[in-house]
Amino acid sequence: MEVDIARIQLLTKALDQQTNCSEASDRILQMCDLTRDAIAPPATTCSSHQEALFVRYACDAVGDITFAAQTGMQFSSTSSLTAYISKYSRDLRQVIENTSRFHKIIDPAIAFTLRLAGNFATIEAEWKDASFARYHRRTEFLIFAGLARMRTLTQLNFYPIEIRFQHEVGKNSDKFQKIAGFPVIFGAERMEIVLALSALDLPIPTYDSNLRAHLLEYGERVLAERRSPKQKLRAQVEGLITRSMPGTIIHADEAAANLGMSSRTFARRLKDEGVSYRDIVDDLRCDLAQTFITNGMPLSEIAYSLGYADQPAFSTAFKRWTGQAPSTFRSRLDVPERS
């Protein structure tokens, strides 16, 4: 699954500036199977997983959980089709409606929907590929980058009522609110940007009805010609497991039934992809455990979220995955556990 190259270019530049050298970026690019040449013009896309991993490793490299969000706030321009459609839209409402329609062209893993309620509006984000829900730092980057783009388009430094994320970051939430300058809520039911209804009427100074009509026509042709990428079975399974949390891990038989397969066919299809259901569960638990520790969650809460009977059972599994105890992993990150 490919995404616009402009975002990882910005992240690389920001990391270079943060570390005052290129070594960290070069090392992380290599960890993501990328090079500077691979993300330089004329390159236009990179893998969405490469982008997600780069964001995670960059935050770890600078020891700052908010690095992705801060960098997202710097996102201003891109040469994608959806960006040009937005640039020539009439107002912010039209920008959001067009984004909802055409965003799958540049990132089919996530979709946006405009919803109106009373005197406020929400831009609701939903994972179409739920396997990306595990990448909390990338999620923060995308939402803050979306706000930055709206500010660039309107040429106004307006403030949403609040931003809501589904994941938790413990005491770190105050850091995100300080960056934003308005409430940032974690552990919410939905991922969304909440705006005053009046914000939808903010004009786009670069509005051009003729150019917009031409681009919309072209965009519809692109959508008609483009097939939705077929998710690997592993990605579908990761989505089912993620949605079954916290506190429960869906069983293999239940996952198979949800996907309309017999248990035998399900196991064979996974084997064809070189993986087993247990492999997927362990990999996802290990990945989320490290993210949750970085987020400052208590170990007992992590154990519950990942479906373990108790903290010792989780600690045993974590040591098997990583070769170290969860408390050791936390101390090396210098992350305080929230109370």
N, C-alpha and C positions, 0 to 999 in steps of 0.2 A: 504494500500500500504506500503510494508516494504522496508527499506533501510539498508545499512551496519551499524552495531553498532559502528564501529571504529570512526566515526565522532562525535557522541554524547559523546563518551568516551573522546576524545580529548577536546571537548568543556567543559566538566565537570572539567577535570584536569586544563584547562586554567583558568576557573572561580575560582577554588579553589586557584590557585596561585595569581590571581589578587586581591582577597579579603582576602588572608592570613587566610582563614578558610573554613570550609565545609558547613556552615549554609546556605549561599545563594544558593549553588548548590542543597542542600537537599530540600530547600523550592521550588525551581523552578522545580526540578524533580517531586515533589509532585503535583505541579500545572499542570504538563504534564501527570499525572497518571503513574509516573515511580518511581523507587527507585534505589539506588546504586546496590542492589543485582540484579535488573532486567536488568541492563546494564553491569553487570560483566560477565566474562566467566563462563559458556560456551555459554552465549547469543551471537547470531550472527547478529540479526536484531532488529530494532525498527520501530515504525510507522513513516512514513515521516512527518505526521502532528505533532507528538510529537517532532521530531527533529526541525521542523520549529518554533514551539512555544518556545522550549528551547532557540534557538538562539535569538529570539526576547526578551524574558524575561531576558536573560543574559546581553544583551546590555543595557536594561533598568536598571538592577541591578547595573551595574558599571557606568552608566551615560556616556557611550562612544559609539557613533554610529559606530565607526570603530572596535569595539571589535571582531565582527565576521570575518571581513577581516583579522585582525591581526592573529587571531587563524587559519584561513584558510591557511595562509602562513607557519604555523608550521606543516601542514599535510604532513606526509612523508610515512607512511606505512599502508597497509590494507591487509587482507588475502582473499579478494574476488577473484573469478575466473578471472575477468577482470584485476585485479592487477597482477596476475601471468602471464597472457598472455602478458601484457605490459612489465613485467620484462624480458621476454625472447624474445622480439621483436628485430629486427635488428637496427632500427633507430627511430627517433621521428615521422617520417611520418607513419611508420608501427604502432607505438603506437596509434596515433590519428585515423588511419583507423580501428584498432581493437576496440578502444573505441567506435567509431561510430557504429560498428556492434554489440557489446555485452553489451553496457552500460545499456540497458533496463533490463538486468538480475539483476542489483543491484539497479537501480532507474528508473522505467518506466515512471516517470513523466516528465523527461527531456531527450532530445536527442541532440547529437552532430554531426556536419557534417563538414568535411574538404573541403574548397573551395579555389581554386587557382586563382589569378588575377595578371597579370603582374609580378612584382618582390616581391610580398608578398603573404602570405597565411592567411586565417582566419579559426578559429575553431568557427563555429556558433552554438549557443545554442538555442534550441527552446522548449518551454513548450508543452508537449503532454497532460498534464493536466493543463490547464490554471488557475485553481483555486489556484495554487501555486505561480502565478505571484505576488500575494499580499504580499508575505513574502520577502521584500526587503533585510533584513539582512541575511536571509538564502541564497538568490541569490548571494550576495556578498561573503559569506562564500564558496559556491560551486565553484565559478569562481576562487577565489584566491587559494582554495585548489587544483583545477585542475592545476594551474601554479606550485604550490609547488610540486605536484606529478611529473610533467614533469622535474623539476629541480632535484628531487631525482633520477629519472630513468636515466637521462643523466649524473648525478653527476657534473653538471655545473650550475652555478648561472647566467644563461643567462637571457636577458631582452626582453620581447615582444616589438613591436612598440607601442602598446597601448591596453588597455582593454576598452570595451564599454558596458555600461549598458543602458537599456531602461528607467529606473526610474530616478527621479531627487533627488538630495540631497542638492541643494542650495550651500551655501558657504562651506558646509562640503566637497565638492569635493577636495579641496586643501589638506585636511587631508588624503584622500585616496591616492592621488598622492604622498604624502610624504612617506607613508607606502610602496607603490609600487616602487618608484624610477624611474617611467616612467609615461607617460600620462595615466590618467584614465578618460574616458569621460562618462558623464551621460546625459540622455535625447537623447540617440542615437536611430537610427531607428531599429537596431538589437542588440542583446546581443552576444558579440563575443570577442575572443582574437585574435589580429592581430600580426602575426609573419613575420619576414624576411623569404623569401623563403629558404634561406640557412639553417635556423634553422631546417628544416625538415630532413636535412642530418646528424644532430647530432647523433652520434652512442650511442647505449645502451650497456655499458660495460658488462652487465650480459647476453647478447644475447646467446641463445642456440637454434639452428634451430630444433633439434629433440624434445626438450621439448615444443617448441612453436607449432610444428605440432601436437603433442599429445594433447595439451591443446585446440588448435583450433578445433580439431575433437570433443573433449568433449563439448566445448562451443556450437558447432552447434547442438549437440544432445540435450543439455539443452534448446536451443532456440526452437527446433522443438517440444519438449515435453511441453514447457511452454505456456500457453495461456495468451494473454494480459489481464490484469485485467480490468474488466468491470467498467467503471466509473458510479457512481451514477448520476442520473439526475441532482441533485443539483450541482455537480462539473461541468457538461456540461453547465449548466445555468450560473454559476459564470464565466466560460470562455467566454461565449457570452457577458455577461455584461462588463467584463474587456476589451474585444476587442472593445466594442462600445465607450469606453472612449478615450480621455477626452472630456467633454462637452455634452455628450449624454448618456442617460441610455436607452437601448433597451426596448421596450414595451413587455409585456407578450405575446401578440398575435404574434408579430414578432419573439420572441424567440421560440415560439411553431412552427411557420412555418419553421424556420431555422433547427429545429430538426425533421421536417417531421411529426408533430402531429397536430391534431385539438386543438383548445383552450380548449375544454372540456377534452380531453384525457390528455393534458398537465397538467391541474389543478388537475385532478384525480391522475396522477402519482406522482406529488409533494406531494399531500395529503397522499399518501401511504408511502412516506418517512417522513411524519410528519412535513411538512413545506409548506409554500405558497410562491408564487413569491415575494410578498411584503416583507415577512420575509427575503428572500435571498438578495433582494436589500438593505434593511435596514442594515442587518448584514454586507454586503460587504462595504457599504458606511461608516458605523461606524468604521470598521476595517481599511479601507484605510485612512479615515480622521485622525485617530490617528497616523498612519504611516507617512502620509504627514506632519503633524505638527512636528513630531519627526525629519523628514527630513529637516525642516526649511522652508517649502513652505509658502508663504503669504496666509492668510485666504481667500482673494478674489480669488486667483488662485485655492485654494482647492475647493471653492464653485463652480467655473466654471468646474473644472475637474470632480466633482461628479454630474454634471448635474443640479445644482440649479440655479434658476433665478437670485439670488443675494446673497451677504454675509449674510444679516439678516435671510434669509430663511434657509441657511446652519446652522447658529448659533442656531436657534430655534431647528432644528433637532438634532444637536449635544448635546444640553442641554437635550433633551428628551432621547437620548441614554445613556448619561453618568452622567447626573445630574449636570453638570457643563458647563460653557461657554468655547468655544475653547481657548479664551485668558487666562482663568484660568488654563486650562489644559497645555497650553504652558508654562506659568510662573512656574508651579510646576515642569516641566521638565527642566526648565532653558535653553530653546532652543531659540536662537535669530531668529527673522524672517528675512529672506533674503530680500534685497531690489530689 
